[in-house]
Amino acid sequence: LDKLAEGMELPGEPIPGQPLVEIAGERRVLIENHSGVTHYSGDMICVKVRYGHVKVCGEGLSLTRMTKSQLVISGKIESVALIRR
């Protein structure tokens, strides 16, 4: 099934434990399987993940939900970047 999905250029299922980042429009970012927040300000939030950091930049950013495995960043999202180690 993985080879079929690759051949059809369909996204596969995420591997358990791997970071998953979902961007919902310009107002919300969901990050699953994180290891904590390393920087927090109104214009930038950095979240540690298995292979580095996810850096979210924008305006009026805030953590609207955070659990052991997932967090939600809300505000006006301008960019989302993966910074590898």
C-alpha positions in Angstrom: 0.0 0.0 0.0 2.9 2.4 0.8 4.4 1.8 -2.7 0.9 2.4 -4.3 0.5 5.6 -2.3 3.9 6.8 -3.4 3.2 6.0 -7.0 0.0 7.9 -6.8 1.7 10.7 -4.9 -0.7 10.3 -2.0 0.4 11.1 1.5 1.1 8.1 3.7 0.1 7.6 7.3 2.4 9.3 9.8 4.8 7.0 11.6 3.9 6.7 15.3 6.1 9.0 17.4 7.1 11.2 14.5 6.3 14.9 14.7 3.1 16.0 12.9 2.5 19.6 12.0 -0.9 20.8 10.8 -1.5 24.3 9.6 -5.2 25.5 9.6 -5.3 28.7 7.5 -3.4 31.6 8.9 -4.7 31.4 12.4 -3.7 28.0 14.0 -0.9 25.5 14.0 -1.2 22.0 15.7 2.0 20.2 16.6 1.8 16.6 17.8 4.6 14.5 19.4 6.5 17.5 20.7 9.1 17.6 23.4 8.3 21.1 24.9 8.5 24.8 24.1 12.0 26.3 23.9 11.1 29.9 23.0 7.8 31.8 23.6 7.0 35.3 22.6 4.1 37.1 20.8 5.9 37.0 17.5 7.8 33.6 17.7 7.2 30.2 19.3 9.8 27.4 19.0 8.8 23.9 19.8 11.3 21.0 20.2 10.6 17.9 18.1 12.5 14.7 17.5 14.7 16.1 14.6 15.1 19.7 15.7 12.7 22.5 16.2 9.5 23.8 14.6 9.7 27.6 14.5 6.3 29.5 14.2 6.5 33.2 13.4 3.6 35.7 13.3 1.8 38.3 15.3 -0.2 37.8 18.6 0.9 34.2 19.0 -0.1 32.2 22.0 -0.4 28.6 23.2 -4.1 27.9 23.3 -3.8 24.3 24.3 -0.9 22.1 25.4 -0.8 18.5 26.5 2.1 16.1 26.9 1.9 15.1 23.2 0.2 18.0 21.4 0.0 21.7 21.4 -2.0 24.4 19.5 -0.5 27.8 18.6 -3.0 30.5 17.7 -2.6 34.0 16.3 -1.7 35.5 12.9 0.6 32.8 11.4 3.2 34.2 9.0 5.6 31.2 8.7 6.3 27.7 9.9 9.8 26.2 9.6 11.5 23.0 10.5 15.0 23.7 11.9 16.9 20.5 11.8 19.7 19.8 14.3 
